[in-house]
Amino acid sequence: MYLKLKPSKTWWDDFVKQNSLTVDTTKWSKPDDAPNWFEPTKNTKQYGQAGFSQGSQYFKDTTTGICYIYEIQL
């Protein structure tokens, strides 16, 4: 699932906490099947799930507040 949204700061902070997300500094490659509009910018902070992860990634643009969510379930 690919999602682009602009949530409130409270919503995003709660989402990060509830899903145990941590800042992820590993290089991420956009999947070939990603839609054209799914383009996290250079200003995004990348998050991933601590511990077991199936490859889902979460991004928040620190300038605009726009978030990109790539959710995968194997």
Backbone bond lengths (Angstrom), bond angles and torsions (degrees), N, CA, C in turn:
res aa  C-N    CA-C-N  psi(-1)  N-CA   C-N-CA  omega(-1)  CA-C   N-CA-C  phi
1 M - - - 1.431 - - 1.527 107.47 -
2 Y 1.299 115.24 136.16 1.458 122.25 175.73 1.520 107.49 -116.38
3 L 1.329 116.10 134.35 1.448 120.43 -176.88 1.530 109.22 -141.51
4 K 1.313 115.94 139.63 1.461 122.04 174.54 1.520 106.34 -128.04
5 L 1.322 116.83 126.38 1.454 120.54 -178.48 1.520 110.42 -151.89
6 K 1.306 115.38 164.98 1.462 121.09 176.27 1.527 107.53 -124.92
7 P 1.329 115.79 84.55 1.468 119.47 -177.67 1.528 111.78 -80.79
8 S 1.315 115.17 167.52 1.464 119.38 173.13 1.534 108.40 -70.66
9 K 1.308 116.66 160.23 1.465 121.10 178.32 1.524 110.24 -59.01
10 T 1.328 116.43 -41.35 1.467 120.51 -179.96 1.526 110.56 -61.92
11 W 1.332 116.98 -45.05 1.461 120.42 179.86 1.520 110.41 -59.65
12 W 1.340 116.99 -48.84 1.468 120.76 -178.23 1.531 110.76 -62.67
13 D 1.327 117.50 -45.68 1.462 120.45 179.81 1.523 111.13 -60.14
14 D 1.332 117.37 -41.96 1.467 121.35 177.59 1.533 111.09 -65.78
15 F 1.326 117.17 -40.57 1.472 122.19 178.74 1.527 110.26 -60.96
16 V 1.327 116.89 -45.61 1.469 121.80 179.04 1.527 109.68 -60.83
17 K 1.309 116.91 -46.02 1.464 121.22 -178.03 1.529 111.69 -67.01
18 Q 1.331 117.63 -48.04 1.459 121.72 -176.96 1.524 112.64 -64.25
19 N 1.336 117.09 -27.75 1.462 121.08 -178.04 1.525 112.80 -102.62
20 S 1.332 116.52 9.92 1.465 122.76 178.75 1.527 112.12 51.22
21 L 1.338 116.24 46.38 1.455 120.76 -179.52 1.521 110.14 -85.22
22 T 1.318 115.14 145.14 1.453 121.88 176.22 1.524 108.29 -130.67
23 V 1.320 116.46 157.19 1.457 120.52 177.72 1.528 108.22 -61.83
24 D 1.314 115.36 133.20 1.466 122.36 -177.07 1.525 108.11 -118.47
25 T 1.320 116.60 119.68 1.467 120.42 -177.29 1.526 112.79 -101.17
26 T 1.328 117.45 6.29 1.461 119.01 178.83 1.522 109.76 -73.58
27 K 1.324 116.10 153.98 1.460 120.99 179.16 1.528 108.66 -72.56
28 W 1.315 115.52 132.65 1.462 121.78 -179.98 1.511 109.28 -114.19
29 S 1.319 115.63 134.29 1.462 120.45 177.24 1.516 108.81 -109.31
30 K 1.313 115.95 127.65 1.461 121.28 -179.74 1.526 109.19 -65.20
31 P 1.333 118.01 130.01 1.468 121.33 178.74 1.532 111.61 -61.72
32 D 1.307 115.94 151.44 1.462 121.76 -179.28 1.528 112.99 -61.35
33 D 1.334 116.82 -28.56 1.467 119.55 -177.05 1.533 113.30 -90.03
34 A 1.331 117.44 7.17 1.465 120.57 -179.40 1.528 110.53 -67.43
35 P 1.328 117.27 141.14 1.472 120.09 177.59 1.533 110.63 -66.24
36 N 1.317 115.82 156.57 1.467 121.34 -178.00 1.522 113.12 -58.03
37 W 1.322 118.16 -33.69 1.460 121.72 -176.79 1.529 113.28 -76.67
38 F 1.331 116.95 -10.18 1.469 120.18 -178.85 1.531 108.93 -84.76
39 E 1.321 115.79 85.62 1.462 122.38 -175.57 1.529 110.97 -134.04
40 P 1.341 117.82 80.82 1.460 118.30 174.64 1.539 109.26 -57.07
41 T 1.317 116.90 135.94 1.458 121.75 -176.20 1.523 111.63 -85.49
42 K 1.314 115.38 175.53 1.469 120.23 177.30 1.528 111.59 -67.46
43 N 1.335 117.11 -14.85 1.465 121.68 179.44 1.527 112.79 -89.57
44 T 1.324 118.07 6.35 1.457 119.24 -176.89 1.518 111.50 -86.73
45 K 1.319 113.27 146.15 1.457 121.45 171.03 1.522 105.50 -100.23
46 Q 1.315 116.38 130.49 1.469 122.07 -175.93 1.527 109.81 -97.87
47 Y 1.321 115.26 138.51 1.462 121.64 178.99 1.527 109.56 -126.14
48 G 1.314 114.72 152.37 1.456 121.09 174.85 1.515 108.47 -142.96
49 Q 1.322 115.47 172.76 1.460 119.79 179.86 1.517 109.66 -87.48
50 A 1.320 114.91 132.24 1.455 120.30 177.33 1.527 109.24 -68.50
51 G 1.321 115.92 142.74 1.461 119.37 -179.80 1.512 111.13 79.66
52 F 1.320 116.45 -131.70 1.460 122.01 -177.34 1.523 110.94 -69.85
53 S 1.320 116.22 126.25 1.456 121.49 178.40 1.514 109.05 -136.37
54 Q 1.327 116.05 140.58 1.460 120.62 178.48 1.528 111.08 -96.86
55 G 1.317 117.61 5.17 1.458 121.05 178.71 1.513 114.67 110.44
56 S 1.324 117.62 0.57 1.464 120.05 177.71 1.523 109.44 -65.64
57 Q 1.326 116.15 145.18 1.458 121.04 178.97 1.521 109.09 -137.25
58 Y 1.303 114.63 150.28 1.454 122.14 -175.43 1.525 107.92 -133.32
59 F 1.320 117.18 135.34 1.454 121.56 -174.79 1.530 109.39 -132.23
60 K 1.330 115.34 140.85 1.467 119.95 174.75 1.522 108.37 -132.26
61 D 1.327 115.87 122.62 1.452 121.48 177.26 1.524 107.66 -73.38
62 T 1.320 116.43 120.11 1.465 120.70 -175.16 1.527 112.64 -74.02
63 T 1.334 117.60 -13.84 1.460 121.22 178.82 1.525 111.88 -92.86
64 T 1.328 117.01 -48.67 1.468 121.47 -174.54 1.524 113.98 -95.93
65 G 1.335 117.70 -21.62 1.460 121.27 -175.69 1.520 113.41 83.43
66 I 1.341 116.90 0.12 1.467 120.32 178.73 1.525 109.09 -72.71
67 C 1.326 115.00 136.05 1.458 121.17 -178.53 1.528 109.99 -115.99
68 Y 1.305 114.14 145.76 1.456 122.67 176.36 1.516 106.99 -122.64
69 I 1.314 115.45 129.09 1.459 120.59 -179.85 1.518 108.73 -120.87
70 Y 1.317 115.18 126.01 1.462 122.57 174.22 1.519 105.94 -115.60
71 E 1.298 115.89 105.69 1.462 121.98 -175.66 1.524 108.26 -110.66
72 I 1.307 115.22 125.93 1.461 120.86 -179.72 1.526 108.46 -127.49
73 Q 1.311 115.39 142.83 1.458 120.00 174.76 1.513 106.87 -135.27
74 L 1.315 114.90 121.32 1.457 120.21 -179.38 1.504 111.57 -90.92
